[in-house]
Amino acid sequence: MKTIAVMGLGKFGFYIAKNLSRQDYQVIAVDNNEQRVEEISEHLDDAYILDSTNKSALEEAGIVNLDTVIVSIGENIEASILTVMALKDLGNNNIIAKAITTTHGEILTKIGVNKVIHPEKIAGRMLVNSLVENINVEKIDLSNSMRILKLKLSAKWYQQSLSKLMSINPAIKLISYKTNSIWTTDIDPSYKVNNNDTFAFLGDSKSIEEFYNKII
């Protein structure tokens, strides 16, 4: 399992950490705010309260020689720059960092950041899609209780009918599916699943999780 670290758990960083953890990635989340770390701990196992500019602390947390690290520190530009420098010293390869200003972004690039993100231009969901290759599963919270599950089914479902899939849990509704790059909401229960199809299901959060665990 590939490990990605997220430095800073403001709204942007929290969203990124939470959604990457849903893509079967091991996520290490870091912030110096205890409440933020407690909140993200509900979604992933490795969350630490520490100073991300402290190289020794990062090393103890296992943020060494990782393929990807995302620096999502808020208004503290100095902390952002020092964090990137510490990450570089620890051999982390692909560093992606949020910039507050154009000048901040230029500095980050000069000290070795591979990709600079301006959050006012790029939404968190677009970043997740650009980081994770071949996303096959996406869970979208519509509210505290309702969720959409969008995914490509595994090979065991190929040539199985939609009626069989829909019978697994009556509480889950198949709202649309994409085949040959075209989405349709006209559900044909006799339609048989192909390997490139994508499906969107709607249900309450608990039912969606139970359904997902049954079909993977």
C-alpha positions in Angstrom: 0.0 0.0 0.0 1.4 3.4 -1.1 1.9 5.9 1.7 1.1 9.6 1.3 1.6 12.2 4.0 -0.4 15.4 4.5 1.1 18.3 6.4 -1.6 20.7 7.8 -5.2 19.8 8.5 -7.1 22.9 7.7 -10.2 22.5 5.5 -8.1 21.9 2.4 -5.7 19.4 4.0 -8.4 17.7 6.0 -10.4 17.0 2.8 -7.3 15.7 1.0 -6.3 13.4 3.8 -9.8 12.0 4.3 -10.4 11.3 0.6 -7.0 9.8 -0.1 -7.6 7.4 2.8 -10.7 6.2 0.9 -8.7 5.3 -2.1 -6.8 2.5 -0.3 -3.8 4.6 0.4 -2.0 4.7 3.7 -2.2 8.3 4.9 -0.1 9.9 7.5 -1.7 13.2 8.7 0.2 15.9 10.7 -0.9 19.1 12.4 0.1 21.0 15.5 -3.6 21.5 16.4 -4.8 18.7 18.7 -8.5 19.1 17.8 -7.8 18.8 14.1 -5.7 15.6 14.6 -8.5 14.1 16.7 -11.1 14.8 14.0 -9.0 13.2 11.2 -8.3 10.2 13.5 -11.9 9.2 12.9 -11.0 8.5 9.3 -7.4 7.2 9.4 -5.0 5.5 11.8 -1.8 7.5 11.5 -2.4 11.1 12.7 0.2 13.0 14.7 0.3 16.2 16.7 3.7 17.7 15.9 5.7 20.6 14.5 6.1 19.8 10.8 9.2 22.0 10.7 10.9 19.6 13.1 12.9 17.1 11.1 13.4 14.7 14.0 9.6 14.7 14.7 8.8 14.0 11.0 11.3 11.1 11.0 9.8 9.6 14.1 6.4 9.7 12.4 7.7 7.8 9.4 7.7 10.6 7.0 11.0 9.6 5.3 11.6 8.6 1.7 7.9 8.7 0.8 6.7 8.9 -2.8 4.3 11.8 -2.1 3.9 14.4 0.6 1.3 17.2 0.5 2.1 20.4 2.4 -1.2 22.1 3.2 -0.1 24.6 5.8 -2.3 27.7 6.2 -1.2 31.3 6.4 2.2 30.6 8.0 4.4 31.0 5.0 7.6 30.5 7.0 6.4 27.2 8.4 5.4 26.1 5.0 8.9 26.8 3.6 10.7 25.2 6.6 8.5 22.1 6.4 9.4 21.6 2.7 13.1 22.0 3.5 12.8 19.4 6.3 10.9 17.0 4.0 13.6 17.4 1.3 16.3 16.6 3.8 14.4 13.4 4.8 14.5 12.1 1.2 10.8 12.5 0.4 10.4 12.5 -3.4 7.3 14.1 -4.8 6.4 17.2 -2.7 3.2 19.0 -3.5 2.6 22.3 -1.6 -0.2 24.8 -1.2 0.8 28.4 -1.8 -0.9 31.4 -0.3 0.5 34.0 -2.8 2.2 33.9 -6.1 5.5 34.9 -4.4 5.1 32.1 -1.9 4.6 29.7 -4.8 7.7 30.9 -6.6 9.8 30.3 -3.4 8.3 26.8 -3.0 9.3 26.0 -6.5 12.8 27.3 -6.0 13.4 25.1 -2.9 12.3 22.0 -4.7 8.6 21.6 -4.6 7.4 19.4 -7.5 4.0 20.9 -7.8 2.5 24.1 -6.3 -1.2 24.3 -5.6 -3.2 27.5 -5.4 -6.4 26.4 -3.6 -8.4 29.3 -4.9 -7.8 27.9 -8.4 -7.9 24.2 -7.9 -10.5 22.5 -5.7 -9.5 19.7 -3.3 -11.4 17.1 -5.3 -9.4 17.9 -8.5 -6.2 17.5 -6.6 -7.2 14.1 -5.4 -8.0 13.1 -8.9 -4.6 14.3 -10.1 -2.7 12.5 -7.4 -4.4 9.1 -7.6 -3.9 7.2 -10.8 -6.8 5.1 -12.0 -9.3 6.0 -9.3 -11.8 3.1 -9.2 -13.7 4.1 -6.1 -15.1 7.5 -5.0 -17.4 8.1 -2.0 -19.2 11.5 -2.0 -20.9 12.6 1.2 -24.1 14.5 0.3 -25.0 15.1 4.0 -24.2 13.6 7.4 -26.3 10.6 6.5 -26.4 10.2 2.7 -23.6 9.2 0.4 -22.9 8.4 -3.3 -20.7 5.5 -4.1 -19.1 5.7 -7.6 -16.9 2.9 -8.7 -15.8 0.4 -11.4 -16.7 -3.1 -10.4 -14.1 -5.9 -10.0 -13.8 -8.7 -12.6 -16.0 -11.1 -10.6 -19.0 -8.9 -11.7 -18.3 -8.9 -15.4 -21.2 -10.2 -17.4 -23.4 -10.3 -14.3 -26.8 -8.6 -14.6 -27.7 -5.4 -12.9 -30.7 -7.1 -11.3 -28.3 -9.4 -9.4 -26.2 -6.4 -8.3 -29.2 -4.4 -7.2 -30.6 -7.4 -5.2 -27.7 -7.3 -2.7 -29.2 -4.5 -0.7 -32.6 -3.0 -1.4 -31.7 0.1 0.6 -29.2 1.1 -2.1 -30.3 2.7 -5.3 -28.4 2.5 -8.6 -28.9 6.0 -9.9 -26.7 5.9 -13.0 -24.1 4.0 -14.9 -21.6 4.8 -17.6 -20.8 2.6 -20.5 -18.9 3.5 -23.7 -18.3 6.9 -22.1 -22.0 7.7 -21.9 -23.9 8.1 -18.6 -27.5 6.8 -18.4 -30.1 7.1 -15.7 -32.5 4.7 -17.5 -31.6 1.6 -15.6 -32.0 -1.7 -17.4 -32.0 -4.6 -14.9 -31.0 -7.1 -17.6 -27.9 -5.1 -18.6 -24.7 -7.0 -18.0 -21.6 -5.4 -16.5 -18.6 -4.7 -18.7 -15.1 -4.1 -17.6 -15.0 -0.4 -18.3 -18.4 0.5 -16.8 -18.7 2.9 -13.9 -21.6 2.8 -11.5 -23.1 5.4 -9.1 -25.2 4.2 -6.1 -27.1 6.3 -3.6 -27.9 5.3 0.0 -27.4 6.1 3.6 -23.8 6.1 4.8 -24.0 2.8 6.7 -25.8 1.0 4.0 -23.3 2.2 1.4 -20.4 0.9 3.4 -22.0 -2.4 3.9 -22.9 -2.7 0.2 -19.3 -1.7 -0.8 -17.8 -4.4 1.5 -20.0 -7.0 -0.1 -19.3 -6.2 -3.8 -15.5 -5.6 -3.7 
